[in-house]
Each structure stands twice: as structure tokens, then as C-alpha cells.
Amino acid sequence: MNIRLVRSEDIDIVSKIIVEGLDDRDSEIKEKVMEEIKLFNKVHFNYYYLAELENEVVGVLQVLDYEKIFHVSVLSILKTHQGKDIGSHLLKSILLNLKNIQLIQVYSNDAAKEFYLKQGFRYVESACLYEINTINIHLDQQNHDIEVTTKLMKWMLDLDKLTTGYSKRPLFELLIELGAKIITYGKSGYVLLYNNTIGPVLAKNFEIAINLIIKAIELGGKYITILEPQLSHYKNSTKITMRNLDIGHKMRFGDSLDKNLDLEFAIHSFGFS
């Protein structure tokens, strides 16, 4: 088996493998994923590793580099080649090729959770992907605390690092360049809205968070990914209703991080690998 970095001519097969792994998800989500694959192949903090058998690409791993903190966004194997330890070989390639790794994390789907545990990952927490169905209130149009911007400011990055333990600045800068909006509530919280997806939502309390989310919905937000410890806030709220689409499990390999997840009311996630 050969493991190598992606080349420009590989993008079509990479898209095919990843979209095949989405199974019966609707065409809108599949189209969004294919767009993101092409975009992310052009940035410095993203790596695609491919697995080849007899010169055929059979698996792909995408990892984002946040200065020693690495996030596995995609690990997908062609169905015809599953069960051959290809995923294990791809993960080992990270350890061999990436330098100064402090932590690797991934949001795993149900089917892959046991696989990551066998690779030495530890279970941390679960998250649920929702489609927002209805909104039962509207923001007060005179609420001057709510603003929409495309400028990424220092206090936002500081809040991101305080909440999660590391800064996702390069990802946020890329998404803003691609058209993402930032919705702020003074300096007490913000939400990123990109491609109908809401998240992260970082705020000092749930009341601020829900106002940010409602504004994001009014601007076209449709999907949101929520950590299980925060789900009780949403279940007790009558302001929005949601339909559960998927569940993922945060898995970690390496050191723990200092964080404050009480401030994180939704995460940024492209999906569960």
C-alpha cells in the first residue's frame, strides 16, 4: 500500500470517495461537501493523504493543522476496499509525516467509533447535527447589540481559544474569504454562518447564544451541530425546533487542552468521519 499527499489531478476521485461515504444524505449536503473539497485543497493548513492499492486511489484522509493541534475532518474508504486496514495505515501516516503533534482529534460517526478506539483514540463527548425546522420568535429590530460583519477581530479569536483551547484562525479567515458572515452580540458572543451552516456559536450565556442563532437563521442558517452537554438548553427552549440528522463522537489522541465548553453552544463541523 502506498500513502501519499494529494495532487491536483486527484480531486475528482477524492470527491467521489468522500461523497460515497455520505450514503443517503441529501444532494444539497453532497454538493456542499464537493465544493469544500476543492476549496480546501488550495490552503496551507489543510492536508489530504491518499491510500493507493495497485495504483488505484482507495482511501482519503483530510487533516487540518492548527499549530500542533490537528483535526481529522475526513477519513473515507471505498466500500469495495473496506476491512483491509486502509484507515489504520492512513492514520499512521499522520504520525509519521506531521511534525510536533500535540493532539489529534476527530468527530467520529457511530460506525467508526470502535475503529478510532482501537487506534488509541479516547472518547471525549458526543455532538448532534440538526436541521432547523422553525423559528418561533423574531429578533427585536431595535436590538443594536446584534451586528453582522466580515471582519475577524482579536476578541473573537481570544474567545475561540478560551473556549476550545486553541485558535482556528486560518479556517475562519478562509471561510470569511469564501463569503461567511460573523454575527456578534457586542463582545459577549458571536456565531459564524457559512453555506447555511451555523457554527461555532460562542457566547457568555445561552440567552445571547439563542439570539445569535435566531439572527443566523434569519440570514439563511439551516444546519447546526450541538455538543450533548449543551442540548438541554435547546430542549428547554421554545424559540426554535430542530430535526436530528446525525450524531458524532469526539475522539482524541494526545494531550488534553485547557478549555471552557460552557461557552460553546454549537461547534464548527463539516461532518462526522
N, C-alpha and C positions, 0 to 999 in steps of 0.2 A: 504493500500500500504506500502511495506517495501522498504526502501532505505538503501543500504549497499555498502561497498567497494568491489571491485572485488577480487575473489580468483583465484588461478592458474587454477582450473578446469573450469572457466568461459570463458576462452579466445576464444574458438570456437564460443560460442553464441555471445560474444561481436563482433567478426569479422563478423558474419552473419548479425547482426543488422546494423552495420556501413556500410557494403558493400551494403545491401539492400537500404540504403538511397542514394547511389550513382546513382541509376536508370540506365540510359543508357550510363554512361561513359564507355570508352573502357576498355578492360580486363587488359591492362598494368597498368592503374591507379589503378584499383581494387587490383591487385596483390601487388602493392607498398604499398597501404593502409594496407593490411593484414599483410605484413611484419612489418610495423611500429607499428601496434597494439601490436604485440608480443614483439617487442624490447622495446617499451616504458613502458610496464608493469613491467620491471625489474629495473627502475631507481627511485631514491629517490624523484625527483621533480615532478613526474607525479602521478596523481590520477585518477582512474576510479571509478565512482559511478554507481551502477546498481539499477534499479527500478524493483521490483517484484510484480506481482499480482497472488495470489493463487499459490505461489512457481514457477511461470514462469517468467523468465527474459524478460521484455518487452521494456526496455529503457536503454540507456547508456549515461553517461556524462563523458568526459575526460577534465581534467583541469591541466594546467602546472603552477607550483609555482615558481615565480622569486622573492622571498623575498618580500612578501606583495603585489606584482603585480601578479594577476592570469589571465591566458589566457584560455578561453574555446575553445579547439580545436575540440571537437566533442559533439554534442547533437543530438542523433538519437533515434527515437521511432519506434517500429514495426508498419507497416502500419495498421495491424489489430487492433491496440490499440491507434491510433492517435485520438485526440479530447477528451481525458479523463484527461487533465491537468497533465499528467505524466511529461512533460517537466518542468512545473512550480514547481512541487514537487522536481525534481532533482536540479533545480537552488537554491531553498530554502535550500537544504541540504548543499550547499557550505557555505551559510551564517551561518548555524548552526555549521558546523564541522570544517571549516578552521579558523585559528586564525589570528588576526592582519591584516585583509584585508584592503588594501589601495585602491585597484582598481581591478575590474574585467572587462575584455574586450573580445570581440568575433568578428570574421568576419562572419556575417550572410548572408545566401543566400536570394534571393528575397522573397521566400515564407515565411521565418521565421522572416523577419524584423519587421513586425507588432507585432509578438509574443514577441520579446525582448522589444519593446517599452512598451508593456503592463506590463512587469515585472519590469519596472523602469529604463531600459537602455536608454541612449541618443545616437542619431545618430551622428557620428563624420565625416566620409568620406567614399568613396567607393573605391574599388580596382577591377581590372580586371585580370583574369587568361588568359594567352596567350600561344599558341603553336607557336614556332618559325618555320617559313617555309623556309626562305632562308637567306643567308648572302651574301652581295654584295661586300664586300672587305675583305682583309686578313690583319692581323697584320704584320707590318714590323718585319721581323725575327731578325733584329738588335736592336729592342727596348728592352734595358736592364732594363727599369723600370718595365716591366711585369715579375713577378716571380710566381711560383707555390709552395706552401708549405703545410704542415700539422701541422704547429706549430702555435698555437693561442697566439698572443702577446698582451702585455698590451695596445699598441696604438690602436689595433683593438677593444678591449673591451671599451676603453675610447671613441672611435668614435661611437660605438654602443650606449653607454649610452647618449652621447651628442645628438645623432640623435633622439632616441626614448624615452629617459627619464629614462631608466632602462637597466640593463645588462642581456643578455640572455646567459651568460657564460656556465651554465650547459647544455643547449641544444646544443650549439656549440661544447663543449667538447665531448658530446655523438656522435654527427654526425661525428666528426673527427675520433673518435674511430671506427665508422662503415664504414669509407672509404671516407668521404667527403674531398674535396680539397679546399684550400683557394688560391685565385688568388689575388695578390697585385700589386699596382702601387706605388712604393716607400712607403711612409707613407701617401699618398694622397687619398687612397681608397682601397677597397677590395670587393671581392664577394665570397660567399660560394657556392660551387657546390656539390650537393648530389643527387644521384639517378636520374640523368638527369634534376634535378630541380635547377634553378639559383635563388639565393636569400638568405640573403639580398644582395643588391648592395648599398654600402655606399661610397660616393666619394665627393670631393670638387667641382666638376662640371660635366656636362653631357659628355663632351669630354672624361674625364677619365673614367666615368661610361661605356660609349659605348665601349671603348677599352677593359675594363674588361669583359663585356658581350660577345664581339666577341671571346675573348680567351676562355671563358667558353663554348661557342657554339662549338668551335674547339675541345674542350675536351669532347664533348658529351651532352652539355646542350640543353634541348628541351623545357622546360616549364619555364615561368617567370610570377610573379604576380606584377602588377604595380598600384600604387595609382593614382587615377584620376587626381590630380593636376599635376602629372608628365607626363601624357600621351601626352601632346602637344610636349614635347621634341622628343618622338618617332615618332609621326606623321610627324614632320618636318624633320626627318632623313631618308635618302635613304639607310642607311647601312644595315638594317635588315627589313624583312617583317614578320608579325605575324598574326595568326588567333585567334580571340576571342573565348574562350571556356566557360567562366563563369564570373559572376560578384558577388561581395560580398560587404557587408556594415559593416564598423567598428562601433561597438556599445560599449558603455562604461557605467559602473555602478560604481560610486565612484568619487574619486578626479581626477583632471586634472594633467598632467605631464608637466614639462619643457622639451621641445624638439625642434629640428630643422629639420623638414621634408624636407627642401630644399636639404639636403644631402642624402636623401633616394630615390634612383632611382628604387628600387624594394624591396619588402618585403619578409621575410621568412614566408611561409604559406603552411600548408598541405591541405587546402581546406576551404570551407565555410560551417558553420554548420546551 
